[in-house]
Amino acid sequence: MISEAKAFAPANISCIFRIYGHKSPRWMGSYGVGFTLNEGVNVKVRQSNKNQIFLNGQKIYFPTIKSVISKLTNKKLKIKIQSKLPLGCGFGLSGASALAAAYAINNLLKLKKSKKKLAIIAHIAEVENKTGLGDVVNQYYGGFCVKLKPSSYFIVKKLPMNNANVYCRYFSKISTKSIITNPKLKNKINESASITLNKIKKLLQNNNHIKLNDIINISKEFAVNSHLLKDKKTIQTIKEIEKKKGNASMIMLGNAVFSDKPFKGAIKLRILNKGAHLL
């Protein structure tokens, strides 16, 4: 029996999302557009005398991970998560951590569950804890994913945008829970997401060579019309990028910006067509 198991799951940037409600957390999810990155989370798991979760060396309360553990085993585990990206700023790190933890626990304890089954468990944990709706499916497949069916069905259309550079800057956190549990906001989000997703659908029908700047511009429309784009620094940064002929939008859900052009204070990342895997 191995003493430690390791897994990686990529960060995910969500550009557009439409909330799909369901009585069962298994089937709740989202429609939308998003992509995985070359950065994400590395997770190490080993048996312990009590459940402990650490993020970058600091002990952390992480209910989504606790749910994943309880769904897979009653053994006590020590889980160490490492990431260069921040939690709660729109990089899908709770989904990535849940998925990588599920893969590592399965390997450590020889549970013999399929990757898909583990991804479904991570998705349910995210939904139950209201930390995300559609990240896990993208992180399972990897790449640039369009979800025209709810994420809970694990059906995506992949766009050929591997290795494109994206530039990101984050300012502050947004609580996913506060957004997806607000009925008024939810209606606004779903209304504007339906319009923007129809635009994406049309682009896909007319032209399979859909470009990154098209997606970014449609995403910005969604960010504005859904009333999610409210943070002054985020708005100002997008304006400055556009003045310099770049394309930019808000990362869902964080007060954060992604662009196809370098800009002040941004980190350079890459769209990577690789899903979660064991290390």
C-alpha positions as CSV (number, residue, x, y, z in Angstrom):
1,M,0.0,0.0,0.0
2,I,1.4,3.4,-0.9
3,S,1.8,6.0,1.9
4,E,1.0,9.1,-0.2
5,A,-0.9,9.8,-3.4
6,K,-0.7,12.9,-5.5
7,A,-2.9,14.5,-8.2
8,F,-3.1,17.6,-10.3
9,A,-6.3,19.5,-11.5
10,P,-6.2,22.6,-13.7
11,A,-7.6,26.0,-12.7
12,N,-10.7,26.9,-14.8
13,I,-11.8,30.3,-15.9
14,S,-15.5,30.6,-16.5
15,C,-16.5,33.2,-19.1
16,I,-20.3,32.8,-19.2
17,F,-22.6,30.7,-17.0
18,R,-26.3,30.0,-16.8
19,I,-27.5,28.3,-13.6
20,Y,-29.3,25.0,-14.0
21,G,-31.4,24.2,-11.0
22,H,-32.5,20.8,-9.9
23,K,-33.9,19.2,-6.7
24,S,-31.0,16.7,-6.7
25,P,-27.4,18.1,-6.2
26,R,-26.3,15.3,-8.7
27,W,-28.1,17.0,-11.5
28,M,-27.8,20.7,-10.6
29,G,-25.1,22.6,-12.6
30,S,-24.6,25.2,-15.2
31,Y,-24.5,25.8,-19.0
32,G,-21.6,28.0,-20.1
33,V,-18.2,28.6,-21.6
34,G,-14.8,28.3,-19.9
35,F,-11.3,27.0,-20.2
36,T,-8.6,25.3,-18.2
37,L,-5.1,26.6,-17.6
38,N,-1.6,25.4,-17.3
39,E,-1.7,26.3,-13.5
40,G,-4.0,24.7,-11.0
41,V,-3.7,22.7,-7.8
42,N,-1.3,19.9,-6.7
43,V,-2.9,17.8,-4.0
44,K,-1.1,15.2,-1.7
45,V,-3.1,12.8,0.4
46,R,-2.0,10.5,3.2
47,Q,-3.7,8.7,6.1
48,S,-3.8,10.5,9.4
49,N,-5.3,10.3,12.9
50,K,-7.8,13.1,12.0
51,N,-9.0,14.9,8.9
52,Q,-6.8,17.9,8.2
53,I,-6.7,20.2,5.1
54,F,-3.9,22.6,4.3
55,L,-3.6,25.2,1.5
56,N,-0.1,26.4,0.8
57,G,1.0,25.2,4.3
58,Q,-1.8,26.9,6.2
59,K,-4.6,24.9,7.9
60,I,-7.9,25.7,6.2
61,Y,-11.6,25.1,6.7
62,F,-12.6,23.6,3.3
63,P,-16.2,22.1,3.4
64,T,-16.1,21.0,-0.3
65,I,-13.1,18.8,0.4
66,K,-14.6,17.5,3.6
67,S,-17.7,16.4,1.6
68,V,-15.4,14.6,-1.0
69,I,-13.7,12.7,1.9
70,S,-17.0,11.7,3.5
71,K,-18.4,10.5,0.1
72,L,-15.4,8.2,-0.5
73,T,-14.2,6.9,2.9
74,N,-14.6,7.0,6.7
75,K,-10.8,6.9,7.1
76,K,-9.1,10.0,8.4
77,L,-6.9,11.9,5.9
78,K,-4.3,14.7,5.7
79,I,-4.8,16.7,2.5
80,K,-2.2,19.2,1.4
81,I,-3.1,21.6,-1.5
82,Q,-0.5,23.7,-3.3
83,S,-1.4,26.5,-5.7
84,K,0.1,29.6,-7.1
85,L,-3.4,31.0,-7.7
86,P,-5.8,32.5,-5.1
87,L,-8.9,30.7,-3.8
88,G,-12.3,32.5,-4.3
89,C,-11.2,34.8,-7.2
90,G,-12.7,32.9,-10.1
91,F,-10.1,30.3,-10.9
92,G,-12.2,27.3,-10.0
93,L,-9.8,26.2,-7.3
94,S,-12.5,24.6,-5.1
95,G,-13.5,22.4,-8.0
96,A,-9.9,21.7,-8.9
97,S,-9.1,20.8,-5.2
98,A,-12.2,18.6,-4.9
99,L,-11.4,16.7,-8.2
100,A,-7.6,16.3,-7.5
101,A,-8.4,15.2,-3.9
102,A,-10.9,12.6,-5.2
103,Y,-8.4,11.2,-7.7
104,A,-5.6,11.0,-5.0
105,I,-7.9,9.5,-2.3
106,N,-9.1,6.8,-4.8
107,N,-5.5,6.0,-5.6
108,L,-4.2,6.0,-2.0
109,L,-7.0,3.8,-0.7
110,K,-7.3,1.6,-3.9
111,L,-11.0,2.3,-4.2
112,K,-11.0,1.4,-7.9
113,K,-13.6,4.1,-8.8
114,S,-13.6,5.4,-12.4
115,K,-12.3,8.9,-13.1
116,K,-15.9,9.9,-14.3
117,K,-17.4,8.6,-11.0
118,L,-14.8,10.6,-9.0
119,A,-15.6,13.7,-11.1
120,I,-19.3,13.3,-10.4
121,I,-18.5,13.0,-6.6
122,A,-16.4,16.3,-6.8
123,H,-19.2,18.0,-8.8
124,I,-21.8,17.0,-6.2
125,A,-19.6,18.2,-3.3
126,E,-19.2,21.6,-5.1
127,V,-23.0,22.0,-5.6
128,E,-23.8,20.9,-2.1
129,N,-21.4,23.5,-0.6
130,K,-22.4,26.2,-3.2
131,T,-18.7,26.7,-4.2
132,G,-19.3,26.1,-7.9
133,L,-21.6,24.6,-10.6
134,G,-19.6,23.9,-13.7
135,D,-15.9,24.0,-13.0
136,V,-15.4,20.2,-12.4
137,V,-16.6,19.1,-15.8
138,N,-14.1,21.4,-17.5
139,Q,-11.3,20.2,-15.2
140,Y,-12.2,16.6,-15.9
141,Y,-11.9,17.1,-19.7
142,G,-9.4,20.0,-19.9
143,G,-9.3,22.6,-22.6
144,F,-11.7,25.2,-23.9
145,C,-15.2,23.8,-23.2
146,V,-18.6,25.0,-24.3
147,K,-21.5,23.4,-22.3
148,L,-24.7,23.6,-24.2
149,K,-26.2,20.9,-21.9
150,P,-26.0,21.3,-18.1
151,S,-22.5,20.5,-16.6
152,S,-24.0,17.7,-14.5
153,Y,-24.4,15.7,-17.8
154,F,-20.6,15.8,-18.4
155,I,-21.1,16.6,-22.1
156,V,-18.9,19.4,-23.6
157,K,-18.0,20.7,-27.0
158,K,-14.3,21.5,-27.1
159,L,-12.9,24.4,-29.1
160,P,-9.4,24.3,-30.6
161,M,-7.7,27.0,-28.6
162,N,-4.9,25.0,-26.9
163,N,-1.8,26.9,-25.9
164,A,-3.3,30.4,-26.4
165,N,-1.9,32.8,-23.9
166,V,-4.3,34.6,-21.5
167,Y,-3.3,37.4,-19.0
168,C,-5.1,37.6,-15.7
169,R,-5.2,39.9,-12.7
170,Y,-7.3,39.5,-9.6
171,F,-8.4,42.2,-7.2
172,S,-10.8,40.6,-4.7
173,K,-13.0,37.7,-3.9
174,I,-16.7,37.2,-4.7
175,S,-18.6,34.5,-2.7
176,T,-20.1,32.1,-5.3
177,K,-22.7,31.2,-2.7
178,S,-23.9,34.8,-2.3
179,I,-24.5,35.0,-6.1
180,I,-26.1,31.6,-6.9
181,T,-28.5,31.8,-3.9
182,N,-29.8,35.3,-4.7
183,P,-33.1,34.8,-6.7
184,K,-33.1,38.3,-8.3
185,L,-29.4,38.1,-9.4
186,K,-30.0,34.5,-10.6
187,N,-32.8,35.6,-12.9
188,K,-30.6,38.4,-14.3
189,I,-27.7,36.0,-14.8
190,N,-29.8,33.4,-16.6
191,E,-31.5,36.0,-18.8
192,S,-28.3,37.5,-20.1
193,A,-26.5,34.1,-20.3
194,S,-29.3,32.8,-22.6
195,I,-28.7,35.7,-25.0
196,T,-24.9,35.4,-25.0
197,L,-24.9,31.6,-25.2
198,N,-27.2,31.9,-28.3
199,K,-24.6,34.1,-29.9
200,I,-21.9,31.5,-29.1
201,K,-24.2,28.8,-30.7
202,K,-24.6,30.9,-33.9
203,L,-20.8,31.4,-34.1
204,L,-20.3,27.7,-33.7
205,Q,-22.8,26.9,-36.5
206,N,-21.4,29.4,-38.9
207,N,-17.7,29.0,-38.2
208,N,-15.8,26.3,-36.4
209,H,-12.8,28.6,-36.3
210,I,-14.2,30.7,-33.5
211,K,-11.6,33.1,-32.1
212,L,-10.7,33.8,-28.5
213,N,-11.4,37.6,-29.0
214,D,-15.0,36.7,-30.1
215,I,-15.6,34.8,-26.9
216,I,-14.0,37.5,-24.7
217,N,-16.2,40.2,-26.2
218,I,-19.4,38.1,-25.8
219,S,-18.3,37.3,-22.3
220,K,-17.9,41.0,-21.5
221,E,-21.5,41.6,-22.7
222,F,-22.6,38.9,-20.3
223,A,-20.6,40.4,-17.4
224,V,-22.2,43.8,-18.0
225,N,-25.8,42.6,-18.7
226,S,-25.9,40.2,-15.8
227,H,-24.9,43.1,-13.4
228,L,-22.0,41.0,-12.1
229,L,-19.4,43.5,-13.4
230,K,-19.6,46.1,-10.6
231,D,-16.1,46.3,-9.1
232,K,-14.5,49.7,-10.0
233,K,-10.9,48.3,-10.4
234,T,-12.2,45.5,-12.7
235,I,-14.2,47.9,-14.8
236,Q,-11.3,50.4,-15.1
237,T,-8.8,47.6,-16.0
238,I,-11.0,46.4,-18.8
239,K,-11.4,49.9,-20.2
240,E,-7.6,50.4,-20.2
241,I,-7.0,47.1,-22.0
242,E,-9.7,48.1,-24.6
243,K,-8.1,51.5,-25.2
244,K,-4.9,49.6,-26.2
245,K,-6.9,47.5,-28.6
246,G,-7.0,44.4,-26.4
247,N,-10.0,42.3,-25.5
248,A,-10.9,41.7,-21.8
249,S,-13.7,40.5,-19.6
250,M,-14.4,39.6,-16.0
251,I,-13.5,36.2,-14.6
252,M,-16.6,34.4,-13.2
253,L,-16.8,34.6,-10.2
254,G,-14.2,37.0,-8.9
255,N,-13.3,40.7,-9.1
256,A,-10.7,39.7,-11.7
257,V,-9.9,40.3,-15.3
258,F,-8.7,38.1,-18.2
259,S,-7.4,39.4,-21.5
260,D,-5.8,38.2,-24.7
261,K,-3.1,41.0,-24.4
262,P,-0.6,41.6,-21.6
263,F,-1.5,44.4,-19.2
264,K,-0.2,46.0,-16.0
265,G,-0.1,43.7,-13.0
266,A,-1.3,40.6,-15.0
267,I,0.1,37.1,-14.7
268,K,0.7,35.2,-18.0
269,L,-1.2,31.9,-18.2
270,R,-1.9,29.4,-21.0
271,I,-5.0,27.6,-22.1
272,L,-4.1,23.9,-21.7
273,N,-6.0,21.0,-23.1
274,K,-5.2,18.6,-20.2
275,G,-7.6,17.5,-17.6
276,A,-7.0,16.3,-14.0
277,H,-4.6,13.4,-13.5
278,L,-2.5,11.5,-11.0
279,L,1.1,12.6,-10.4
